[in-house]
Amino acid sequence: MMSIFYLIVFVAILIIIYVYFYIIKIKFTHLGIMEGNIGLYKQQISELKRDYSLGYINSDEFKNINDELSRRILNFKSSNSNEETIENKNFVLLYKLLIPLILIFAFLMYGINGRPNMPDFSLSSRINDEIPNIYWQLTLEDINKKIIGNPVDLEFHLVKANILTTLGKTQESIKIWEKVLELSGEDTEASHLLSYGEALVSQNIEKKSEYLISEKALEIFQKSSSLAPANSEVGGLSKYYLSVAALEQGNLDKAHSLWEEIKQAAPEETAWKESVLLNISKLQEKYSLNENRQILSMVDRLEKRLLENKSNSINDWKKLGRASLVLKQFQRAERSYRRAVELNNEDIEAIEGLAEARLYQNKKNTVVDKVTLNLFKKILSINQNHPLALWVISEDEVANGNKFKAIILLQKLIANLPQDSDEYILVLKRIEELQN
């Protein structure tokens, strides 16, 4: 759009310059005083010649009068020629050259520089209809000065946090949002909590974290949801983020329940409701929730039958565990596989399932608990090339300061992985990190 605008303005300037030069070259049709006098003298000379030819005047009178008229004509032309010469020189310099150059120069300077200290910015910075970043940067500089003068002013910190968020400076905005919550104390508004939580989500997106909703963000969204009514934008968005957290935890029922609350409470024909419903539909597609709900119903019936019959079928309990893992219902998966292990503590599939279910519930970036670790050690004693067991135990060796043992385990793991796989690259990088 801006390139078209540039083209239109440039063409307009060319047209103006063309019209300008065309106008100044036009010969005016009306006579001035000088032209009238010269014409009159010429007419008198013509009449004089006619009278002389008719014999009305003699040759001496004709010569005297003709010389006088000719002298007057020459005087007029001489004075006019001098004036025109001076005027034309100034005209060419001032009008024909200087004014068009000023127009072009002014346009170029505005296009390049604009007026950075005003909301009227350069054309080069106007990529679209959005406010240019320079506006936010100038406002941020002004706000920083005000904060220096009044470091406990809540409104100044709110403005700064929102500007940093707009500029995509997530890490800086998080620090300011934390300052906002500190200054607000018990009077913190739900909208401020929501904005802080969204900044934490943006941080996880930038870091490409496994989960969008961290424990800290979850706590923040729970607070904002409790403070804001469900039919408000803040309340609806808070519940939406809580539903995302529920999905990441494998709690499909809770996510679905939160979505129903949003749909029922949100006012009709509001922009934020349409946006949230669109995101919900994307989540349903991503997690195959319609299909998963059918599976969930089948799994519920299976669990109910096994419990009512006090089943001792290890295969049925393993089946329930597998389905629960698919649905990311890790607690139920753990219960199911534990029952299978109780029925046969040497069943490798049951032990693997129990270890995985417990591992998925382990908090990220924390040490694996001893019970889960012992399960993986038992798996490795049965299958020395088990990929997940090799990885988990190698990380435990690193935590205990045994890098050499960890490298040996990882080398065994990488030997059984395809070289073009993502897992191979991941393990290779980990080995290189430990060797350096």
URFENMO-V534637 format. One line per field, one symbol per residue. ss: DSSP state (A for helix, B for strand, O for the rest). Layout:
ss=???
This chain:
ss=OAAAAAAAAAAAAAAAAAAAAAAAOOOOOOOOAAAAAAAAAAAAAAAAAAAAAAOOOOAAAAAAAAAAAAAAAAAAAAAAAAAAAAAAAAAAAAAAAAAAAAAAAAAAAAAAOOOOOOOOOOAAAOOOOOOOAAAAAAAAAAAAAAAAAOOOOAAAAAAAAAAAAAOOOAAAAAAAAAAAAAAAAAAOOAAAAAAAAAAAAAAAAAOOOOOOOOAAAAAAAAAAAAAOOOOOAAAAAAAAAAAAAAAAOOOAAAAAAAAAAAAAAOOOOOAAAAAAAAAAAAAAAAOOAAAAAAAAAAAAAAAAAAAAOOOOOAAAAAAAAAAAAAOOOAAAAAAAAAAAAAAOOOOAAAAAAAAAAAAAOOOOOOOOOAAAAAAAAAAAAAOOOOAAAAAAAAAAAAAOOOAAAAAAAAAAAAOOOOOOOAAAAAAAAAAAAAAO
